[in-house]
Amino acid sequence: MSRLHDLTVAELRAGLDERRFSATDLARAFLDRIQASTLNAFIDVRPELTLAQAAQADARLAAGERAPLLGIPVAHKDIFVTEGWRSTAASRMLADYVSPFDATVVARLRAAGAVCLGKTNCDEFAMGSSNENSHFGAVRNPWDPQAIPGGSSGGSAAAVAARLAPLATGTDTGGSVRQPASMCGITGIKPTYGRVSRFGMIAFASSLDQGGAMGRSAADCALLLSAMAGFDPRDATSIERPTEDYRRDFGAPLQGLRIGLPQEFFGEGVADDVRAPVEAALQVLRDLGAVTVPVSLPRTALAIPAYYVIAPAEASSNLSRFDGVRYGHRAAVHTDLASLYARSRAEGFGPEVQRRILVGTYVLSHGYYDAYYLQAQKLRRLIADDFTAAFGQVDLIAGPVSPTVAWNLGERSDDPVRNYLADIFTLPASLAGLPGLSMPAGFGAAGRPVGLQLIGRVFDEARLLAVADRFQQATDWHARCPAGAA
Ligand code: GLN
């Protein structure tokens, strides 16, 4: 028998159902690997809680219950609040916070029988693209310990790539599921805005934040997303739509599928070592019967200024609750109420979060609101219109996830704008609320992974996953394992 951590979720499922191993065996195997890992992918691990959930899953299995995720371990990005484990958003502000309730995503997965392995490291309040903005330290990329894992869901991506967890949740506001998935050589999907409940997801930019699924393959992600998605009356932006089995279109041939290639995604900004694997992956899709069609998303470049006004604006509002009184770290030394607020927030928030609060407060203030925030909202609409026009011609859109492979730890940490510019290919779908997927497409310089992005129409998650699955049936990039994790 292969080692447990090498198995796909379908193989884990079969093994559990056939009683070849128990949920407890599985939980122990992954906990041991987490403990031995030097990637810093986890913020909080509590073996006794994990093993208690595994024992419950074993009891349900023994009683004859069968369900897709029953007994399967899942790691949660530390943006989802969890009863029992700390919920920190990788911030000093919440470093000791233990939530009295589970986020809806966590509760749904728990009810489905999944076993929580702990909380994964991320950028503070999900702000970042390298996972270096964490109070708990940077995460290392399993393919190269000198490289960033991507962010903000870098801990989740690194954990899945290094076989510390078969599945992990992530959140994506402007690319934080897709970009670390790309940089760690795993599969990740951000669904349509509103498809996965934001209740209990620590808010960054509420009109953009969306939970997503991360796994080694599209098949694994489909199982996770099917259990995560669904209407939640406690999230006012949750969409009333029945749950779906995201594997329902698996096996459908790609004949006649029209894939749009936006010229703006293949311009000068894309590094050669990203372009080559992306082009090769598109050729595989063509060989499978898809047709590629040139399209244009002319407002692509405007996604960066629009996002970096809207997201900080919403963040400045969402984060106002962390004042040391209602929520969060309280400064020990203060003279009056104003200094209590100021010192608590100065001590509790890291530099990137403070930068965003400053920008956000500025663009929302009287006299600047019309010039910045309102303009950004208009751009957002135009960017969404670009997609509507493109989807008049094609079924899905493909391109790179990130203009480069993972960079070195520390290389860009004092250059925030350079980090923002690297979000160019993930921000447009976020601003338009569209589903986006990243899947492994090969390797670039220094053996660092490259992802192919697929963007769909609203609610086209099943199609994105089916196309990715078809690709993964024909290739083995998704099955490659980093040397240190073998
Ligand atoms: N890199 C983007 C940012 O820093 C996206 C982050 C995210 O999707 N959470 O805001």
Boltz pocket constraint, residues with backbone or C-beta under 6 A from the ligand:
constraints:
  - pocket:
      binder: B
      contacts: [[A, 125], [A, 126], [A, 127], [A, 128], [A, 129], [A, 151], [A, 152], [A, 171], [A, 172], [A, 173], [A, 174], [A, 175], [A, 176], [A, 177], [A, 204], [A, 311], [A, 419], [A, 423]]
      max_distance: 6.0
